[in-house]
Amino acid sequence: MKLIEEIIDLLSSSEKNLTTALMKTKVLLHRLGEKELLEWVDGELRGYPRVDNLPDYRILRVTVRGDASNIAYRYTGQILPTMHLDKKLKKKLETTYLTNSIAVIEEYAQDDQNLQITIAPEFYKYLSQGLGNDFQIERAWGQHSAGAMTQILTEVKSRLLDFVLELSEKFPEELQASEMKEHSKEVGVSELFNNAIFGDNATIIVGDSNKQKITNSVVKNDFESLQKSLLKNGVSEAEITELRAAINADAGSEELAKGNFGSKVSAWIGNMVSKAATTAWDINIGAAGSLLATAIGKFYGF
């Protein structure tokens, strides 16, 4: 599929094409009818409006540094002690949340060793308490490790590349535009996206910003691990027994050979999503399909 190949070429290039690749991914998801997956893409392109849905690779630990002086001496750019601080305050000062757009991160990466995170003056008195000999803080800032911005760019590029590489194997080159949405549902694009972008222990963000914790601890061909994962997410033992029967019934089917769920398992997933819609299964409906398809997909090794 041409658009997928274009994104792969952009991400594989040594040029700075990440913003363009994200733009094309946004177009691709629209064409596939997967608009609910756009929140991550938009977050990277525009910046994240809130820190509560910020990916973990954008949460950085910083070293607190500062200038301090007393009546006789003055020291600049020193690492400041923080062990005496309240745990909440220590975490606040030593953590920064990068909500900026990927374009801004790319600019930061040009000289991220000198990038400083400002610490407000109201915290200086608490930092001064860790110093002896009447030293007082004149100025303080946080500084992350060298290469932190480059690492964020690498994470975004790597995760996006994993996704489009998976897509390239499942979408034929001759696929017509009118067939894209139907084929997207058949191959489980949303599950491929969530696995590639968020990985194990993912917090899946659906369109209305509701969240559902999904633990991807399923081992290929190990039904016991699949059962444990589903039980943790509120699926009953009776429903899991039905799933086992569906998996056995689909064994050797043509759909499985093509890397798709068999008819019996697909019907079981559809039934469970219907239960989520009627609150018979206590889970957000926007996450139900992803949770089931992700877990069962890992069982099959998709």
N, C-alpha and C positions, 0 to 999 in steps of 0.2 A: 504494500500500500504506500503510495508516493509520499503522503504527508508524514507517515510514521518514519519512513526512511530519511526524510529531510530533517526531522528532529534528531534522529540518531547521528546523522552527519554533523549537525551543529554541536551536539554534546561531545562527540568524539574529536572535534577539532581543537587545536591549541589556541585558537582565537577566542576572544571574549564574546561568546554567543549565547550565554545563559539566559539573558532576558528575552532574546528572540526565540530561543527554544521553549521557554515558558509560554510566550505568546502563542506559538504554534500549538502547544499542548492544550491551551485554552480553546482554540479553534477545534482541535481534534475531539475533545471531550464534548463539545456542543454537537458536533456531527454524529458522535456516537450516542447521543441522548443521555449522557451521564453528567448532567449539569450539577447534580448534588455533590460531585467530587471537586468542584471548582474552588471550594473554600481555601484549600491549601495552595493552589496555584495563584489565586488572587492575593492571599496573604504574602506570598513571596514577591509578587509583582508590585503590590501597592503598599505593603507593610501590614503588620498585624495590629488591629485596633485594640486588642486586649491581650494581656499576658497569660490569661487562664487557658488559652488554646495554643500557646506558643510551643513549637516543637522543641524537644530537649536539646537539639544541637544549637539552638539559639540562646540557651541559658548558660552563661559563662561565669566561672569563678575568677575573681580578680584579687590581686595583691594590693593591700592598702599602703600607700606611700604618702609622705608629706614633708613639709619644711617645719622645723621646730627650733626654738631658741629660748635662752634664759638671759639673765643680765650680763653673762660673760661670753657665751658661745652661741653659734647658730649653725645648724646642719640642714642641708637641702637634699630632697629626693630620697629620704631614708625609708626603709620598710618599717612600718609602725606596728607595735604589738597590739593584738586584738583578743588574746585569750582571757583578759579580765572583763571583757564586755558581756552583757546579757546575751544569751544565745540568739534571741530574735534579732537584736541589734547587730550582732556579729554577722549573722547570715545576710542581713539587709545590706551591710557595707561591703561584704565580700561577694555579692552576687549582682550580676547585671543581666538585663533582659533585652536582647537585641530585637526590637520590633520593626526596625527600618526595612524599607524595600530592598530587594536584592541589588538594585542599581546603586543604592547608597552603600551597601556592604562591599560591593566591588570597588567603590571609591576608597573606603576605609582600608581595604586590603593593599592599596598602593603603599601605605606606610603605617601599618597597624601597630608597629612597635612603639610609636609615639602617641598613639591614641589614648586619651585619658578620660576617665569617667568622673565627673565632678562629684565631690562630696560636700554637701551643704554645711555652712559654718556652724549651724546649731549642733552638729555632732562633734565639733572640735574639742569641747570640754570633756566629753567622754573618752576620746582618744588620748587627751593629755593626761588622764588619770593613770595610764599605763607607763608614763615616763617619770623618771626621778629627777632630782636636782632642780626642781622648779621649772622644768622645760614646759613650754606651752606650744600648742600647734598653731602655726601661722596660716598654713594652707594644707589641704589633704585631697587626695584623689585615688581612684582605683585604676589599676593597670593590669590588663589580662596578659596571658602568655603570648609571645611572638608567634605569628602565624594563625592566630585564632580566627581572624576574618577569612583567611584563605581556607581554613578547615570548614567553615560554614558553607562556602561556595562549593567545596569538594563534596560535602554531604548532599547538598541539593542536586548537584549534577549527577552524582552516583546513583541516588535514589530514583531520580527521573529517568536515567538511562536504563536502570533495571526494569522499570515499568515498560518503556517503549520497546525494549528488546524482547520482553515477554509478549507484547502485542504483535510484534513483527512475525513471531512464530505461529500466531493464531489467526492472522488476517491475511487472506490470499491477495496477491497483487491485483487480480482482476475483479475484485469486489466492487459492485456498483454502489453509488452513494445512497440509493434507495434501500439497500440491503444492510447498511452499516448498523443501524440501531437494533435491528433484529439479531444480527450476528453478535453484537456487543452483549446482549442478554444471554445468548447461547454459550459464549465462552467465559462469562462472568468477569467482565472488565472491572467492575467495582471491587471485586475480591482481589484481582491482580494488582489494582492500584493501591489498596489498603496494605497488602503484603509488602509491596515494593517500597512505598513511601513511609509507612509507619512501622512495619515489621512486627516482631513479637511484643506482647504486652502493650498493644496499641490502644490509644484513646481515639476512637473513630469519631470524627466530627461530621454530623449530618447537616442538612440544609438549614434547619432552624436553630443550630448551635446546641442541640441536645447532645449529650455524650453517653457513650456506653463503653465500659471497659471490656476489652476482648483479649483473652489470654490465649495466645497461639502456642500451646505446649503439646501439640499433637504430633505423634511420630508416625511415619509412613507405615501403613498396613498393621498398625497396633490399635485395635479397637478399644482396648482398655484405656489408653491415653485419650482417645476421642471421647469415650464415655465420661471420664473424669472432667474433661474440659466442658462438656455440655451440662453435666450436673452442677458445676460451679456457676453456670450461667442460667440456672433455673429450669432446665429441661428435665422432665420427670423420667423416672426409670421405665415406666410403661412406654413413653414416647421413644426412649432410646432403644427399647426392645423392638419397636416397630421399625426403627431405622436400621437395626441389625438385619432384620428380615428383608428390608428393601435393598440393602447392600448385597446380601446373598442372592437375591432375585436378579439383580443387575449384573452379576458376575459374568464376564465374557461377552457382554453386550457390545454392539457396534459403537454406541456412544462413548463408552469407556475407552475403546481403542483409539478414538479420535481426541481423547483428552477432555471429554465432557461428561457430566453426570448422566447416569442412566435414567430411564423414565420413572422407575419406582422411587429412586432417591429424590429426583426432581419434584415428584408429587408430594413426597414427605416434607420437603422444604417448603413448598407452597402451602401445605396445610399448617405448618408451624407459623409461617408469616401471617396467615389468616388469624391464628390464635392470638398473635401479638396485637393485631388490629382490634380484636374484641376484648383485650386485656385478660384473656384466658391464660396467656403466658405473660408474666410480669417483666416485660422488656420493651424498650422503645422500638416502635415498628421500623423506624429508619435504620436501626442497627441490626435488627433481627436477621434479615437476609444476608448481610455481610458476615455476621457472626457464624451462621450455619455454613454458608458456602466456604468461608475461610477455613473453618475447622475440618469440614469434610474434604475439602480440597487438599489439605495437608495430609489427611489420612490416605488419600489416593496418590499423593505425590505430585499433584498438578502444580 
